[in-house]
Amino acid sequence: MIKINGLSKKYNGLLAIDNLTLTVPERSIFGYVGPNGAGKSTTINILTGMILPTEGEVKLLGYDLRKDSIEIKKRIGVILEVLNLFEGLTGEEHLRFVGKVYKIDKNILEKRIKETLDFFDLTSAKDRLIETYSQGMKKKLAFASAIIHKPKILLMDEPFENVDPISRKKIKDILNKFRNNGSTILITSHSLVEVEDFCDEVAIINKGEIVFQSATKDIRHKIKNEITQETYQSLEEIFIDLTTKKEDKEKTLSWL
Amino acid sequence: MLSIFYLYWRILYNEYRKRFFSKSTLFGAALIIFLTIFSVGFGFALGFLVSYTRLHPELNAGDPFYGIRLVFLQMIGSVILLKVTYNARTFKQLNLNTLRLFPVTKSTIFLFDINIGFIDLISLYLMEFLIGLIAGAGGFSISIYTAIVFLIFCFSLVYFVHIISELFQSIIKLFSYLPKIRTTIVVLLTLILLYFVAIEKLTWEIVINNNPLSWNVSSIFSLTIFHQNHWIFEIILLNIIFSIIGLVFIISIKIIHANLFSAHILKKTQEVKKAKIQLSRLISFFPEKLQLYVEKDIKYLFRSSRSLTAIIMEVMLLVFVGYMYFTHGKYYNSIYLPVAFVITFPVLIWDFFLSNIWGLEKQGFGFYMYSNVNFNALVISKNISFLFVRLPVILLISVVLSTLFSFEYFPVIILLYLILNFTLLMFSNIVSVRNPYPVDFKESSFSKRQQRSFSLLGFIGLMIYLILPAAILFILYKLGTGLVFYSIMSVILILLFIFYKKMVSYASSLLYKQKENIYKKLIKT
């Protein structure tokens, strides 16, 4: 479970997150969406302990982020937008390093590495340096590294980007399995169709504030536009309606 | 701890394997052999200088080894300066952001990072190797026991130098996030320095004689000259203690920096100061087709830390030449010429190296790729900007040197510099175009380079660059200044100019081909 209460983050006077309160329930896949610069990455960076919040309280699995960041890190798996890989290692060495950091028993670790590489079709490339991998291969390896220690929380910034449809399906299956085993998964994505289709719950952040939160199954039927009183047809409609100013919606290129 | 060790070890192993089991192995080995022979010879030459000073105490009355100590300190200073500015590491990719995601404490990360940086091969192990050899050469000339003690001593000194460099580097990085504090501290330090110089009568000699590095240097002399090694163990111990204290400081600063970094993550990192932009606008007397490129290159010069180091080193050289003239000019023919050589040599090498890594800037690469770019103008503008940086210092050094010797040599020095620079640019145009690297800015161009191979052309260029002035000086020594000498120099210069023009057009066509090749590679990926 992730609990964020009154979280704010300022960068040189610029308010990136403003008094954000959010609860991500246990055993769920939570979609966290918003336009560019809305504060998604800042939230993820705070949750991973990369940056410190200016104000507010953040708790993951009951641990306070400020006091127990090492304990939290032991229990989370992360994929960032800029992939967190050591490119001077081979794929196999990278997984071994991650396993060693999380103190996985040697025999279990070797078994998991073999199985994971095989699952993601990386066995033939296991001895190659990561710097020679394609973007898709890197993404799969980053995903494998994030899950190899069976974390209780997965924080994933754009996990499906640059991945082929087969691997995308595999990643989704794995995430479902994690959720069913009791893990909490937070996903950011620009693909609203995918979020709506795959996540249990979704929150939209705009200019550092949560402007919408709902279970995805309720979106089409229950949520109505406040002015027109019409039911939204998709998450995309809600997203555009809540994050775009009226005048911006009407903007066009006059010379075209 | 063990997992971080595993990480570092594997990256180091892969890096070595990649470099040493490649096509460039032979050239790499040749380079190391050359440097080994060179540094051993260098060590003995310095030993000879020490003996010479000992036999002629009147040269430096009161402090017989002042000059030679200065040489050593300048060398160590150059190493520190290079280590601080030359921010390339095998482990640069182990940036804080990646490791911080794992449950590892910051102090563990930094402890490993600093210590593994000591054996990092990319940047300066050759410099460390050099110091070791110099000391080793001195030590081996006495006895095996002394040599072993000397090597241990050297190791501790090099580690200490490494720690000092790391300390400076971490302070600079910390300050870059704290502009207000940086200004305050610089002002405070200047005031403190002024206080000591003006009121406490602090002299250069006092500074030279009273610092841990000087104690190290003095112990080299007490061992090599007087065969006394009774206090070298204390120096070793002192180096270790200072290193540990330094280590604690660095880790603390890096932790503060890491926390601050998280607070300033959105800060614009590529700010160009207005003054610098205005400076480039002042230079508007080039032909129109060149102007655009020259302006851009000059801006980049000031943004690149490496080009700034060239300026710093040349200023250092200028300060030293000036110092030598105004204070101890009377000894120039016995001590200061070798000293000037020792200082000039790394400056020349650095300039050469630097000019060769000035390739295409990453940010402008898309521009080259898709726009109608004049490649000839692009290459010439790089050369102009390079000369622009060097010109004021070159002129000043020429004036000071000709005042020191005789104004008869002023045209010789100017011609020599022109010859040197034409040689340098001729080769660097080709070498840098062959391997278009990004200009460094905040990220290291080295870490972006996938396969950095030894360049035979660059090596030949370096040799010609070093041998040519030596040959000219030899001719000068034999013939003196006169019609014959100037004729020879003029012919060399004209030939170089013709070659330079040809090389520029060759470099332009090569650059065009490179652009095509990179474009094809990009399409494939």
Interface residues (C-beta under 8 A of the other chain):
Chain A: Y11 N12 L14 A16 N45 T48 G49 M50 I51 L52 I70 E71 K73 K74 V78 L80 V82 N84 L85 F86 E87 G88 L89 T90 E93 R96 F97 V98 K100 V101 Y102 L129 E131 S134
Chain B: L2 S3 I4 Y6 L7 R10 I11 N14 E15 K18 T90 F91 Q93 L94 N97 T98 R100 L101 F102 P103 V104 T105 N259 S262 A263 H264 I265 L266 K267 Q450 T525
